[in-house]
Amino acid sequence: MTEHLTVVRHPLVQHKLTIMREKSTSTAVFRQLLREISQLLAYEITRELPMTTKPIETPMEAMDAPTLDGKKLALISILRAGNGLLDGVLELIPSARVGFVGLYRDEETLQPVQYYYKVPEALEDRVVIAVDPMLATGNSSAAAVQLLKDSGAKNIRFLCLLAAPEGVARMKEAHPDVPIVTAALDDGLNDLGYIMPGLGDAGDRMFGTK
């Protein structure tokens, strides 16, 4: 992937995102739509995975058929909201290895604080896809990507539902080698660091918490 930011403008992605943005959408519907939209976004972010061939037997004859190359992908959920995207992507790539980065945002400084970290082995040999629905200030995302790099990851991609220009700029400054795939680039952040017009707090809407 060459572009730093890819906005997936597929009609199904945009339609589902509009329903998710509406404040009247229920938790159950929000969760289901997040699962569906994550698969469509995953289709885009995995477009250029390394390929090879292997000999197989069809019912008709032998052939060399295309197959994924290298070690299994690593999907890294940035807790807790990342789990909503993770579930959908895992349905598409069930053999992927899974890791978790636990970060929360200090409400006063807006800086990330780490509380959990568990990732698959041999990240240096895997395509690593980090998932988090919201790329807002970009501080937590940049910190999570740095932790993955510190663990050896070299080929990292970032998947989010919504991005703010501030978050994209922060990620590009900190990790220009990490492409971002998102469903929408919104207007910006409000004084509390929330994406506008956004969809509120993705974790709260997904899990029904306030």
Summary of the structure (lengths in Angstrom):
residues: 210
radius of gyration: 17.5
end to end distance: 37.1
largest distance: 65.3
contacts: 676
relative contact order: 0.18
helix: 34%
strand: 30%
